[in-house]
C-alpha cells in the first residue's frame, strides 16, 4: 500500500513537472510569436519606408527629367534670343547708318543765302553791328535801345546758340550762357543777354532772351506769356510751382516797348526727329508740344513773328559735320527743316538750320556765317513786327 502511494506521488510529481514544462514552452512560444510579430511589423514598416523612398526617388528622377527638358528649352530660347539680339544690333546699326548718313548733295544751295565766303561774312556782320530798329524808315538810332528775341523750346540748345552768336562776334569761343547736355534745364531764370560788337566795346541793338526749357510735367507757359508782355524782370528765377503774379517784386506792372518781345524763336533739336519707316520720333514729347502750341496761340494773338531754329544739323548729316558750308546743299537737312515747320505749323521758310560750337575751342568762318545769318533773319522779323505795329510811335518818339 505504501508502495502504491509512493508510486502515485512519483507519477503526480512527474505530471506536475510535465505541466510546468508545457507551460514554460507555451510562454516561450508566446514570446517567440510576439518577437516574430514585432519583426514582421518592422519588416512591414521597412517595406513601407522602402516603397516610400522608391516613390520619392521616382519623383526626383521625374523632376530631374523635367528640369533637363526645361534647361534644354531655356538653352534653345537663350540661343534664339541671342540670335535675335545680334539681328537687332545689326538692324540698329543699319538704321543708324541710314539716319546719320552722308546724303547726296545738291548741285546748288536750296536757299540763295547765306553764302559761305569771307566777303559775305563781313557784310552780314556789318549789318548786325550797325543795325538799329527801322533804320531805313525814319526812326532815329536812339529811339529804341534794343529789340528782344526770345528763345523757347525743350531743354537744351537755346543757350548754346546764344554762345555761338557771341563767339562769332568776339572772334573766340565763349560761354556767356550756361549750356550743356543735362536732362533738366541749365537755365532756371529769365536771362536777357546784351550782344556786343566785335570791338567788345559797343552794345548792339539786340538782346537775346533765354528762359527755362520746357519739360514734361512742368508747365511754365503762363510765365512765358508774361515774358512776352514784358512783365518779368531780368534774372527772375522761374518758380515751376506757381507763375509770377502782379503783386510780386519781379513783376513789371508798366512795361515799355523795350521790355516786350519782338520776335519768338522756337528751338528744336534735329537729332531728336526721325521719320524713318521703322522708327518715327517727333521733335518733342506730346506734353512739350502741347505747351508750345499754348504759347503759339498767345504769340499769334499778339502778332509777334515766329521762327524755328533747328539745332544739331551736323549730327544728322555727315556732310555738314565735315563741312558746315554744305548745310544748304544737304537734301536731308532740307527735309528735316520741312518736317520741323510741319511740326509747329509754320512755313518752311521760317526754319533756320544751325550748327553750334561744341567740341571746338576756336571759331570758324562757316559756323560764324551760319550764326550771323540766322541772327540777321531774326532782326529782320523783329523789324517787321515794329514796322507793322509801332512805326508811327517810333517815328514821333523823342
DAPELIN-V39676 format. One record per backbone hydrogen bond with DSSP energy under -0.5 kcal/mol. NH is the residue of the N-H (numbers start at 1). CO is the residue of the C=O. E is the energy in kcal/mol with one decimal. If there is no record, write none. Layout:
# DAPELIN-V39676
<<NH:CO:E> <NH:CO:E>>
This chain:
# DAPELIN-V39676
<<5:1:-2.2> <6:2:-2.2> <7:3:-2.5> <8:4:-2.5> <9:5:-2.4> <10:6:-2.4> <11:7:-2.6> <12:8:-2.6> <13:9:-2.7> <14:10:-2.5> <15:11:-2.7> <16:12:-2.7> <17:13:-2.3> <18:14:-2.5> <19:15:-2.7> <20:16:-2.5> <21:17:-2.6> <22:18:-2.9> <23:19:-2.7> <24:20:-2.6> <25:21:-2.5> <26:22:-2.7> <27:23:-2.5> <28:24:-2.7> <29:25:-3.1> <30:26:-2.9> <31:27:-2.7> <32:28:-2.9> <33:29:-3.1> <34:30:-2.7> <35:31:-3.0> <36:32:-2.9> <37:33:-3.0> <38:34:-2.6> <39:35:-2.7> <40:36:-3.1> <41:37:-2.6> <42:38:-2.7> <43:39:-3.1> <44:40:-2.9> <45:41:-2.9> <46:42:-3.2> <47:43:-3.0> <48:44:-2.9> <49:45:-2.9> <50:46:-2.8> <51:47:-3.1> <52:48:-2.6> <53:49:-3.0> <54:50:-2.9> <55:51:-2.4> <56:52:-2.6> <57:53:-2.8> <58:54:-2.3> <59:55:-2.3> <60:56:-2.8> <61:57:-2.7> <62:58:-2.5> <63:59:-2.9> <64:60:-2.8> <65:61:-2.2> <66:62:-2.3> <67:63:-3.0> <68:64:-2.7> <69:65:-2.5> <70:66:-3.0> <71:67:-3.1> <72:68:-2.4> <73:69:-2.4> <74:70:-3.1> <75:71:-2.6> <76:72:-2.2> <77:73:-2.7> <78:74:-3.1> <79:75:-2.5> <80:76:-2.5> <81:77:-3.3> <82:78:-2.7> <83:79:-2.1> <84:80:-2.4> <85:81:-2.9> <86:82:-2.4> <87:83:-2.4> <88:84:-3.0> <89:85:-2.8> <90:86:-2.2> <91:87:-2.6> <92:88:-2.9> <93:89:-2.4> <94:90:-2.7> <95:91:-2.8> <96:92:-3.1> <97:93:-2.3> <98:94:-1.5> <99:95:-3.1> <100:96:-3.2> <101:99:-0.9> <101:316:-0.8> <103:101:-1.0> <106:329:-3.1> <110:328:-2.7> <117:115:-1.2> <121:117:-2.2> <122:118:-2.4> <123:119:-2.0> <124:120:-2.7> <125:121:-2.3> <126:122:-2.1> <127:123:-2.2> <128:124:-2.0> <129:125:-2.7> <130:126:-2.0> <131:128:-1.2> <135:132:-1.4> <137:134:-1.8> <138:135:-0.6> <139:134:-1.4> <140:138:-0.5> <143:140:-1.3> <147:205:-1.4> <149:147:-0.5> <149:207:-2.5> <150:148:-0.5> <150:263:-2.5> <151:209:-2.6> <152:150:-0.5> <152:265:-2.7> <154:267:-0.6> <155:214:-1.0> <161:157:-1.7> <162:158:-1.8> <163:159:-2.3> <164:160:-2.0> <165:161:-2.6> <166:162:-2.4> <167:163:-2.7> <168:164:-2.4> <169:165:-1.6> <170:166:-2.1> <171:167:-2.2> <172:167:-0.7> <173:361:-0.6> <188:186:-0.6> <190:236:-2.6> <191:189:-0.6> <191:210:-2.8> <193:191:-0.6> <193:208:-2.9> <194:192:-0.6> <195:206:-1.2> <197:202:-2.9> <200:197:-2.4> <204:195:-3.4> <205:131:-0.6> <206:204:-1.3> <207:147:-2.7> <208:193:-2.3> <209:149:-3.5> <209:207:-0.6> <210:191:-3.2> <210:208:-0.5> <213:187:-0.5> <214:153:-2.6> <215:218:-0.8> <218:215:-1.5> <220:218:-0.8> <224:220:-2.0> <225:221:-2.2> <226:222:-1.6> <227:223:-2.1> <228:224:-2.4> <229:225:-1.4> <230:227:-1.3> <231:226:-2.6> <232:226:-0.6> <233:231:-0.5> <233:250:-2.0> <235:190:-3.1> <236:233:-1.4> <238:188:-2.0> <238:236:-0.6> <240:238:-0.8> <242:239:-0.8> <248:245:-2.0> <251:248:-1.5> <252:231:-4.7> <252:250:-0.5> <253:251:-0.9> <259:256:-1.3> <260:256:-0.8> <260:257:-0.6> <261:228:-1.8> <262:148:-2.7> <263:148:-1.1> <264:305:-2.6> <265:150:-3.1> <266:307:-3.0> <267:152:-3.0> <267:265:-0.5> <268:266:-0.6> <268:309:-2.5> <270:268:-0.6> <270:311:-2.5> <272:269:-1.1> <273:269:-0.6> <273:270:-0.6> <274:281:-2.4> <276:279:-0.8> <281:274:-2.0> <281:279:-0.5> <289:285:-2.4> <290:286:-2.4> <291:287:-1.9> <292:288:-2.4> <293:289:-2.5> <294:290:-1.9> <295:291:-2.2> <296:292:-3.2> <297:293:-1.9> <298:294:-1.2> <299:295:-2.6> <300:296:-3.0> <301:297:-1.6> <302:298:-1.6> <303:299:-0.9> <303:300:-0.7> <304:299:-1.7> <305:262:-0.6> <307:264:-2.4> <308:350:-2.8> <309:266:-2.8> <310:308:-0.7> <310:352:-2.4> <311:268:-2.7> <311:309:-0.9> <313:354:-1.6> <315:312:-0.9> <316:312:-0.9> <317:313:-0.8> <318:101:-1.8> <321:317:-2.0> <322:318:-2.1> <323:319:-2.9> <326:323:-2.1> <327:324:-2.0> <329:326:-2.1> <330:326:-0.8> <330:327:-0.6> <331:104:-0.8> <331:329:-0.6> <334:330:-1.9> <335:331:-2.2> <336:332:-2.2> <337:333:-2.3> <338:334:-1.8> <339:335:-2.5> <340:336:-2.1> <341:337:-2.2> <342:338:-2.3> <343:339:-2.1> <344:340:-1.5> <345:341:-0.8> <346:341:-2.4> <350:347:-2.1> <351:348:-1.8> <352:308:-3.5> <353:351:-0.6> <354:310:-2.8> <368:364:-2.2> <369:365:-3.0> <370:366:-2.2> <371:367:-2.5> <372:368:-2.7> <373:369:-2.7> <374:370:-1.9> <375:371:-2.1> <376:372:-2.5> <377:373:-2.1> <378:374:-1.8> <379:375:-2.5> <380:376:-2.3> <381:377:-2.0> <382:378:-2.3> <383:379:-2.5> <384:380:-2.1> <385:381:-2.0> <386:382:-2.4> <387:383:-2.8> <388:384:-2.3> <389:385:-2.2> <390:386:-2.8> <391:387:-0.7> <394:390:-2.3> <395:391:-2.6> <396:392:-2.0>>
